[in-house]
Amino acid sequence: MPSGDVYDAIPKVELHCHVEGTVQPSTVVELARKNGRQLRSEDPTELYRYSSLNSFLEIFWLVQELLNDRDDWARAAYESIVDATPHGLRYREMFFTPARHLAAGQNLAEIVAGLSEGIERAEMETGARCALICDIDRAYGGAAGLELAERLADLRRAGLAERVIGLGMDSTERGIDPREFADAFRLGGSVGLRLTSHAGEDTGPDNIATALDTLGIERIDHGLAILEDEALTRRVAEERIPLNVCPNSNIVIANRYESLEQHPFRRMRQAGLLATLNTDDPAMTDLDLGKEYRTVARALGMAWSEIEEVALDGVEATWLDEGEKRSFRAQFERELAEIRPPDATAVV
């Protein structure tokens, strides 16, 4: 059961969270010792410190390199869910980005198996549920993206990747044309994978439009630049294309805004966009789902009723089937009714 304040008690879906970014500093230290790696610091306050998206990615890549075998992946997946459930997690569709590991000789089947084992163990202990999204790392280029999609398609055909329900794309945006990855996304869609992509995190709205039109994505991760294009905003709002937004990450990692008060999340929702709240890389930003909801609500002056709608919209934005969505929504509505403050129009 959630512990802490009322924001922890809100039932939550999370659709933008990287398993590599959930690895706590203490686990990083243990994995480094296990795998014979020297860290620049074992002090958590020094280990996870960034000045830009690219400087964050350097640390993210280091943590990735410490996930060296099936057991490491299982541990990361298990801890990611166990750490999140006290803060309201009920269901997550979680990213993993294997390009660096595949280049180092790891086997995709073993990575997926490890993640699946960790998730299954955590599900049995917590009651939360989790599916996986395999992310292409843009920095490796279109050919590597297609090769990853082919390996994943082979695993699906062999019945070895049942938990992997989606194909996504992350990493650096600048200087990379999303159209390089059209073949990879086309293949992913042809084998039944749902499609999403990081877009508009560190670039303008053109990257969002290109991802929608040439990659066929069904969800947008971050999408911060969308309000710069009124026509695109109207289109995405009318089509109910979810944007999985991570406000605290956009401050701490991308340094896109100086404070949460400047973040466009509330304006995105006021524009009719299906914008959800997510942590992105919680262990790397001293964050959890309760803190994400709490800090965003207070910084942007969002009434409790608005936050309830954010939680319910998270259910709509999932890739669950309609029956499961109805079940989750009913469950969320019951739980929200139990914790609703006397004045739901106030900021709590």
N, C-alpha and C positions, 0 to 999 in steps of 0.2 A: 504494500500500500504506500502511496506517496507520503513523504514526511516533509515537514517544513510549513511554509505559509500556503495561502489559498492558491497561489499560482502553481505550486507543485501539484496540487490536487486536481487541476484541470486535466481531463483525459486528452491525450495528444497523439496525433499522427506526425511522423517526421519523414520528409521526402527528399531532403538534401543534407546528407551526412556521409562523410567519407570514413570508412572503417580505420584507415591509417591515421586519420585525425582524431580518433577516439583513444589512442594509446596514451595512457597516463605517463607522466615523467618517470615515476618509479618503475613502471614496466619497461620503458625505454632503457633505463639503466641496466635492468636485469637482462634484457635481450642483448644489449651491447656486450655485457660480460660473457653471456652464453656464446655469442657469435664472434668473440675476439675483436670487437671494434672499440676504438678509443674515441670517447666523446670530448667535445671541446669544454664541456662543463657537465657536472652531475647535479648542479643546482637548478631546480625547476624554473626559478625566476630568470635564469640566464639561458637555459636550454631553449625555451619557447619565447623568443624575442625577435620582432620583425620591424622593418621600416618600409616595406613595400610588398606587393604581391610576389615579385620575383625573389626577394629575400626570404619570404615565407616558404616559397616552393623549394628553396635549398634545404630547409629544415625538414619539410615534408618528404623530400626525396631521401634524406638521411634516414628518417623513420622507416620509410618503405624498405630500404636496404637491410634493415634489421629483422624484417619478416622473412626468415631464411628457409623455413620448411613448413610442412603441413601443421605441426604442432603450434608454431608461432602464429599462423593464420587463425587456427582454432581459438587460441588464447585471446587474440585481438577481438575476434567476433564475439566471443562469450563475454568478455569484460565490457565491451561497448554497450551491450544490452543490459547487463546487470547494473552498470553505472547509471543508465538512463531511466530505468523503471521507477526509482524513487521520486523522479521528477515528472511523472505522468505519462511516460511512453506506453502506448498500447499497441502501436503498429508502426513499422519502419520499412522503407524501401531504401536500402543502403548501398552506396557506391564502393567499389574496389577498383583499383587502377593497376593492372598487372604488367604493363609494358616493360618497366625496369627489371622486374623479376624474370620475365620471359627472356629478355636480352642476356640475363646472367645465367640462364640455363634451367630455371625452374619450369615445372610442368603445369600447364593451366589446369589440368584435371586434378592435380594434387592441391593447388590453391583453392579451387572451388570446393573440393572435398573437405579441406581444413575449415574453411569458412562455414560450410554447411554443418559440420560436426559441432563447431562452437555455438552456432545459432540454435541448433536443436537442443543442446544442453541448457542454454539460457532460457529458451522457450519453456522447457519443462520446469525450470525453477521459478520463473517469474510470471508466466502466463502471457507475456507480451509476444507478439509475432514479428517476423522479419523476413523480407525477401531481398534479393540482391540485384544490383545493376552493375554491369561490367562497363567501366569507362575506358574509352580510348584516350591516350595521352597525346594531345595535339603536337607536342614538341618532337615526337618521333616521326611525324609525317603521315601522309595518306597511305603509302604502301604498307607501313606497319599497322595502321588502323585496319586496313582490309585483311591483312594476315590474322590479326586478332579476331576479327569478325568471323573469318573462316574457321579458326580453331574452336571458337565458341559454338558456331553452327554445328560442327562435327560432334561436339560434346552433347548438344541438345538432341541430335539425331540418335546418339547412342544411349540416351536416357541418363546422362551423367551430370546434368546441370539443371535439375528441376527447380532449384531455388533461384536461378538466374532468370529474371523475367524481363530485363530491359538492357538496352545498349545506350550508353551515354558518351559524353566527351568532356574532358576538363583540361587543366593546365593553362599555360600562357595563351592569351588571345592575340596579342599584338603581332603584326607581321605574318599572320597565318590565315590563309583563305579557307573558310569552312567547306568550300566546294571540293577541296582535295579529298574530302572524306565521304563524298556522295555514294561511292560504290560500297563502302563499308556499311553505311546506314541502309542502303538498298538491300544488301544481303541480310542484315539483321532483321529487317522488317519481313523479309521473305520466309524466315524460319520462325516467325511468331513473336519476336522480341518487340517490346514496346520501346519507343525512341524518345530520348531527351538530350539536351546539350547545355553546357554552360555557355551563356551568350550575353553580351552587354554588361559584363562585370567590369571590364577594364577597357571597353571600347564603346563606340556609339551604337545607335539603334540599327544601323545597317547590318551588323552581325546577327542581330536577332532575326531580322527579316530574311536574311540569306539562309539561316539555319532552318527556319520554318519552310521556306520555299524549295530549297535544294536538298535538304536532309530529311524532310518530312517529319520533323520532331513534333511530339504531342505535348511536351511540357518544356518550359524554359527555366533553366537554373540561373538564379540571380536576376538577370533582366533589368538591371538598374537603369539603363539608358532609355527604356521604352517610353517614358513620358516626354522625351525630347521629340517624339514623332506622333502627332495627334492621330493621324490616320492609322498607324500601326497600333496605337493604344486602343482605338475603337474596334479594330478588327479582332485583336486578342481578347478584348472584353466580351464582344458579341459571341465569339466562338468558344468562350469559357476555357481558353487554353491556360492551364495553371502556370503561375510563376512561383518558383520555390525560392523564397528570399531569405537572406541570412544577415540581418542588420548589424549585429555585433561584429560578425566577421568582416563586414564591409568597412567597419571602423578600424579594427585591430589588425586585420591582415592586409586588405587592399588599400587601406588609408584613403578611401575614396571620399570620406566625409570626416570632419574634425570631431563631430559628436553625434550621438543618436538623435538629438533634437533636429538635426539637419537631414536625417534619413528620409527618403520619399515613401517609406512603406505605407503610412496612412494615406498619403495622397494617391498612391497606387490603388488602394482599396476604394477610396472615394471616387476614383475614375471608373469604377466598375470592374476592375481586374480581380481575377481569382488568385490573390496573392496569399501564400501561406508562410508561416514562421518556422524557421529551422536553425540548427546550430552550426552546420557546416563541418567544423573541426573542433569540437568542444574541448577536448583535453588540451589542445594547443592554444586555446584562448581563455582558459579558466572559466568555462561556461557549462551550463546544463540547460535543459528545456525550460525548467521553471524560471531560471534567471533570464533566459531569452524573452519569454512572455512578460515577465515582471518589468524588466528594464525598458523594453520597447513600449509597453502600455504607459508607463509613467513618463517616459521621455517625450512621447508623442501625444499625451493627454487622451488616450483611448479609454472610453468608458468600458465597464465590465461587459455590457451587452455587445460591444464591438469585439471584444476578446473572445466571447462565446462563439460569435460568428466565424472568427478566424479558426477556432478549433474545429467547428463543424465543416468549414470549407476544406480543411485538411482531408477529411474523409472523402469529399467529392473529388479531390485531386488525385486520389490513389488510383492504382491500376487493379484494384480488386474488382470482382464482378459485381453486378448491380445488387444481387441478393446480399452479398457480404457488406456492401456499402450501407444498405438499409439497416442491417443488423448492427453495424458499428455506430451508425448515426443514432439509432434508438438508444443504444447503450450510453453514448456520449450525452444525449439529451437528459437521460435519467440522472447521470452523475452530475451534470452541470446544474440541474434543478436542486440537487441536494446541497450544493455549496454556494449557490447564488446569494449575494449579499442583499440586504433589504432594499437598497437603492442601486439597481443595476445600471442606472444612467450615470453613475459617478465613477471616477477613476479610483480604483482601490489601491 
